[in-house]
Amino acid sequence: MLGYVTGTKAEPETQQIYVECKGAEASPGSTLSIDYSYVTGEYNYYYQEANKVEAKLEVNLDQVVTDAQYPIATPIEGLVQKSDSKITAINDCVLLLTEVVRTDEGLQLKWQTTNPGEYPSYVHIGNPPVIGEDGIIYGVYESPDLTSVPITPAGDKAEWTTEVAVPSDVKGFYILLSVESKKQRLFVNYAVDISDK
């Protein structure tokens, strides 16, 4: 990624990722070492340290890259979902992205859940952001369980839409999707390829 959207929904701002080392002087052969952390697999709101990974990024300052193609990632089999993938959510409900519509403001994503169970169920996904081929994550982050979703009746379906503001000239999107799974406030994260939409 190259940057992300910050600010507010009413006044979003694009923030590029950068590192500032005041007073430092880079001599030939210098490297920049950045400690960071991330969560793999399931993210439990109540146990936020579970599945947390500490890592270090080493950057050789003699090797400046000017032609990076985003998003930059090492391909991992099964990590990126196809746009028509059926994702199992909480209470065995099945989540499906049914349509992607380009609007004047950005993207409208249409979702459907199917509930095979005997009891009604909510499937929280929040308002998922997307990352474009420019390496920018579009969409102001909010906890997925704070966004209203319709209840999926027992043995029935529910449909709703989410929207994300993106510039009209950006293409090649992936949805960064957090799906409530197994129990309340336990989220499983997916990348969904909509670059062909």
Contacts in CASP RR format, 6 or more apart in sequence:
PFRMAT RR
TARGET T0000
AUTHOR 0000-0000-0000
METHOD contacts of the structure
MODEL  1
MLGYVTGTKAEPETQQIYVECKGAEASPGSTLSIDYSYVTGEYNYYYQEA
NKVEAKLEVNLDQVVTDAQYPIATPIEGLVQKSDSKITAINDCVLLLTEV
VRTDEGLQLKWQTTNPGEYPSYVHIGNPPVIGEDGIIYGVYESPDLTSVP
ITPAGDKAEWTTEVAVPSDVKGFYILLSVESKKQRLFVNYAVDISDK
1 17 0 8 1.000
1 70 0 8 1.000
1 71 0 8 1.000
1 72 0 8 1.000
1 131 0 8 1.000
1 135 0 8 1.000
1 136 0 8 1.000
1 137 0 8 1.000
2 16 0 8 1.000
2 17 0 8 1.000
2 68 0 8 1.000
2 70 0 8 1.000
2 134 0 8 1.000
2 135 0 8 1.000
2 136 0 8 1.000
3 14 0 8 1.000
3 15 0 8 1.000
3 16 0 8 1.000
3 17 0 8 1.000
3 135 0 8 1.000
3 136 0 8 1.000
3 137 0 8 1.000
4 14 0 8 1.000
4 15 0 8 1.000
4 17 0 8 1.000
4 136 0 8 1.000
4 137 0 8 1.000
5 12 0 8 1.000
5 13 0 8 1.000
5 14 0 8 1.000
5 15 0 8 1.000
5 129 0 8 1.000
5 136 0 8 1.000
5 137 0 8 1.000
5 138 0 8 1.000
5 139 0 8 1.000
5 140 0 8 1.000
5 165 0 8 1.000
6 12 0 8 1.000
6 13 0 8 1.000
6 14 0 8 1.000
6 15 0 8 1.000
6 140 0 8 1.000
7 13 0 8 1.000
7 140 0 8 1.000
8 140 0 8 1.000
9 140 0 8 1.000
12 139 0 8 1.000
12 140 0 8 1.000
12 165 0 8 1.000
14 136 0 8 1.000
19 32 0 8 1.000
19 34 0 8 1.000
21 32 0 8 1.000
26 61 0 8 1.000
28 62 0 8 1.000
29 60 0 8 1.000
29 61 0 8 1.000
29 62 0 8 1.000
30 61 0 8 1.000
30 62 0 8 1.000
31 58 0 8 1.000
31 59 0 8 1.000
31 60 0 8 1.000
31 61 0 8 1.000
32 58 0 8 1.000
32 59 0 8 1.000
32 61 0 8 1.000
33 56 0 8 1.000
33 57 0 8 1.000
33 58 0 8 1.000
33 59 0 8 1.000
34 56 0 8 1.000
34 57 0 8 1.000
34 59 0 8 1.000
35 54 0 8 1.000
35 55 0 8 1.000
35 56 0 8 1.000
36 54 0 8 1.000
36 55 0 8 1.000
36 56 0 8 1.000
36 57 0 8 1.000
37 52 0 8 1.000
37 53 0 8 1.000
37 54 0 8 1.000
37 55 0 8 1.000
38 52 0 8 1.000
38 53 0 8 1.000
38 55 0 8 1.000
39 48 0 8 1.000
39 50 0 8 1.000
39 51 0 8 1.000
39 52 0 8 1.000
39 53 0 8 1.000
39 189 0 8 1.000
40 51 0 8 1.000
40 53 0 8 1.000
41 51 0 8 1.000
41 188 0 8 1.000
41 189 0 8 1.000
42 50 0 8 1.000
42 51 0 8 1.000
42 181 0 8 1.000
42 182 0 8 1.000
42 186 0 8 1.000
42 187 0 8 1.000
42 188 0 8 1.000
43 51 0 8 1.000
43 178 0 8 1.000
43 186 0 8 1.000
43 187 0 8 1.000
43 188 0 8 1.000
43 189 0 8 1.000
44 50 0 8 1.000
44 51 0 8 1.000
44 185 0 8 1.000
44 186 0 8 1.000
44 187 0 8 1.000
45 143 0 8 1.000
45 145 0 8 1.000
45 185 0 8 1.000
45 186 0 8 1.000
45 187 0 8 1.000
46 185 0 8 1.000
69 133 0 8 1.000
70 131 0 8 1.000
70 132 0 8 1.000
70 133 0 8 1.000
70 134 0 8 1.000
70 135 0 8 1.000
71 131 0 8 1.000
71 132 0 8 1.000
71 133 0 8 1.000
71 135 0 8 1.000
71 174 0 8 1.000
79 191 0 8 1.000
80 174 0 8 1.000
80 191 0 8 1.000
80 192 0 8 1.000
80 193 0 8 1.000
81 87 0 8 1.000
81 190 0 8 1.000
81 191 0 8 1.000
81 192 0 8 1.000
81 193 0 8 1.000
82 192 0 8 1.000
82 193 0 8 1.000
83 97 0 8 1.000
83 100 0 8 1.000
83 192 0 8 1.000
83 193 0 8 1.000
83 194 0 8 1.000
83 196 0 8 1.000
83 197 0 8 1.000
84 96 0 8 1.000
84 97 0 8 1.000
85 96 0 8 1.000
85 97 0 8 1.000
85 192 0 8 1.000
86 94 0 8 1.000
86 95 0 8 1.000
86 96 0 8 1.000
87 94 0 8 1.000
87 95 0 8 1.000
87 96 0 8 1.000
87 177 0 8 1.000
87 179 0 8 1.000
87 190 0 8 1.000
88 94 0 8 1.000
88 95 0 8 1.000
88 181 0 8 1.000
89 95 0 8 1.000
89 113 0 8 1.000
89 123 0 8 1.000
89 179 0 8 1.000
89 180 0 8 1.000
89 181 0 8 1.000
90 121 0 8 1.000
90 122 0 8 1.000
90 123 0 8 1.000
90 124 0 8 1.000
90 180 0 8 1.000
90 181 0 8 1.000
90 182 0 8 1.000
90 183 0 8 1.000
90 184 0 8 1.000
90 186 0 8 1.000
91 115 0 8 1.000
91 117 0 8 1.000
91 119 0 8 1.000
91 121 0 8 1.000
92 116 0 8 1.000
92 117 0 8 1.000
93 113 0 8 1.000
93 114 0 8 1.000
93 115 0 8 1.000
93 116 0 8 1.000
93 121 0 8 1.000
93 123 0 8 1.000
93 152 0 8 1.000
94 113 0 8 1.000
94 114 0 8 1.000
94 116 0 8 1.000
95 111 0 8 1.000
95 112 0 8 1.000
95 113 0 8 1.000
95 123 0 8 1.000
95 125 0 8 1.000
95 179 0 8 1.000
96 111 0 8 1.000
96 112 0 8 1.000
96 113 0 8 1.000
96 114 0 8 1.000
97 109 0 8 1.000
97 110 0 8 1.000
97 111 0 8 1.000
97 175 0 8 1.000
97 192 0 8 1.000
97 194 0 8 1.000
98 110 0 8 1.000
98 111 0 8 1.000
98 112 0 8 1.000
98 159 0 8 1.000
99 109 0 8 1.000
99 110 0 8 1.000
100 107 0 8 1.000
100 108 0 8 1.000
100 109 0 8 1.000
100 110 0 8 1.000
100 194 0 8 1.000
100 197 0 8 1.000
101 107 0 8 1.000
101 108 0 8 1.000
101 109 0 8 1.000
101 110 0 8 1.000
102 108 0 8 1.000
102 168 0 8 1.000
102 197 0 8 1.000
103 163 0 8 1.000
104 168 0 8 1.000
105 163 0 8 1.000
105 165 0 8 1.000
106 163 0 8 1.000
106 164 0 8 1.000
106 165 0 8 1.000
106 166 0 8 1.000
106 167 0 8 1.000
106 168 0 8 1.000
107 130 0 8 1.000
107 163 0 8 1.000
107 164 0 8 1.000
107 166 0 8 1.000
107 173 0 8 1.000
108 161 0 8 1.000
108 162 0 8 1.000
108 163 0 8 1.000
109 128 0 8 1.000
109 161 0 8 1.000
109 162 0 8 1.000
109 163 0 8 1.000
109 164 0 8 1.000
109 175 0 8 1.000
110 159 0 8 1.000
110 160 0 8 1.000
110 161 0 8 1.000
111 125 0 8 1.000
111 159 0 8 1.000
111 160 0 8 1.000
111 161 0 8 1.000
111 162 0 8 1.000
112 157 0 8 1.000
112 158 0 8 1.000
112 159 0 8 1.000
113 121 0 8 1.000
113 123 0 8 1.000
113 152 0 8 1.000
113 157 0 8 1.000
113 158 0 8 1.000
113 159 0 8 1.000
114 152 0 8 1.000
114 155 0 8 1.000
114 156 0 8 1.000
114 157 0 8 1.000
115 121 0 8 1.000
115 152 0 8 1.000
115 153 0 8 1.000
115 154 0 8 1.000
115 155 0 8 1.000
115 156 0 8 1.000
115 157 0 8 1.000
115 158 0 8 1.000
116 155 0 8 1.000
117 154 0 8 1.000
117 155 0 8 1.000
118 154 0 8 1.000
118 155 0 8 1.000
119 154 0 8 1.000
120 151 0 8 1.000
120 152 0 8 1.000
120 153 0 8 1.000
120 154 0 8 1.000
121 151 0 8 1.000
121 152 0 8 1.000
121 154 0 8 1.000
122 149 0 8 1.000
122 151 0 8 1.000
122 152 0 8 1.000
122 180 0 8 1.000
123 149 0 8 1.000
123 152 0 8 1.000
123 179 0 8 1.000
123 180 0 8 1.000
124 144 0 8 1.000
124 145 0 8 1.000
124 147 0 8 1.000
124 149 0 8 1.000
124 180 0 8 1.000
125 144 0 8 1.000
125 147 0 8 1.000
125 149 0 8 1.000
125 162 0 8 1.000
125 177 0 8 1.000
125 178 0 8 1.000
125 179 0 8 1.000
125 180 0 8 1.000
126 142 0 8 1.000
126 143 0 8 1.000
126 144 0 8 1.000
126 145 0 8 1.000
126 146 0 8 1.000
126 147 0 8 1.000
126 149 0 8 1.000
126 162 0 8 1.000
126 178 0 8 1.000
127 139 0 8 1.000
127 142 0 8 1.000
127 147 0 8 1.000
127 162 0 8 1.000
127 163 0 8 1.000
127 164 0 8 1.000
128 162 0 8 1.000
128 164 0 8 1.000
128 175 0 8 1.000
128 176 0 8 1.000
128 177 0 8 1.000
128 178 0 8 1.000
129 137 0 8 1.000
129 138 0 8 1.000
129 139 0 8 1.000
129 140 0 8 1.000
129 141 0 8 1.000
129 164 0 8 1.000
129 175 0 8 1.000
129 176 0 8 1.000
130 137 0 8 1.000
130 138 0 8 1.000
130 139 0 8 1.000
130 164 0 8 1.000
130 166 0 8 1.000
130 173 0 8 1.000
130 174 0 8 1.000
130 175 0 8 1.000
130 176 0 8 1.000
130 194 0 8 1.000
131 137 0 8 1.000
131 138 0 8 1.000
131 173 0 8 1.000
131 174 0 8 1.000
131 176 0 8 1.000
132 138 0 8 1.000
132 166 0 8 1.000
132 170 0 8 1.000
132 171 0 8 1.000
132 172 0 8 1.000
132 173 0 8 1.000
132 174 0 8 1.000
133 170 0 8 1.000
133 171 0 8 1.000
133 172 0 8 1.000
133 173 0 8 1.000
133 195 0 8 1.000
134 170 0 8 1.000
136 170 0 8 1.000
137 176 0 8 1.000
138 164 0 8 1.000
138 165 0 8 1.000
138 166 0 8 1.000
138 170 0 8 1.000
139 164 0 8 1.000
139 165 0 8 1.000
144 178 0 8 1.000
144 179 0 8 1.000
144 180 0 8 1.000
144 187 0 8 1.000
145 180 0 8 1.000
145 184 0 8 1.000
145 185 0 8 1.000
147 162 0 8 1.000
149 158 0 8 1.000
149 160 0 8 1.000
150 158 0 8 1.000
150 159 0 8 1.000
150 160 0 8 1.000
151 158 0 8 1.000
152 158 0 8 1.000
166 173 0 8 1.000
171 195 0 8 1.000
172 194 0 8 1.000
172 195 0 8 1.000
173 194 0 8 1.000
173 195 0 8 1.000
173 197 0 8 1.000
174 191 0 8 1.000
174 192 0 8 1.000
174 193 0 8 1.000
174 194 0 8 1.000
174 195 0 8 1.000
175 190 0 8 1.000
175 191 0 8 1.000
175 192 0 8 1.000
175 194 0 8 1.000
176 189 0 8 1.000
176 191 0 8 1.000
177 189 0 8 1.000
177 190 0 8 1.000
177 191 0 8 1.000
177 192 0 8 1.000
178 187 0 8 1.000
178 188 0 8 1.000
178 189 0 8 1.000
178 190 0 8 1.000
179 187 0 8 1.000
179 188 0 8 1.000
179 189 0 8 1.000
179 190 0 8 1.000
180 186 0 8 1.000
180 187 0 8 1.000
181 187 0 8 1.000
181 188 0 8 1.000
182 188 0 8 1.000
END
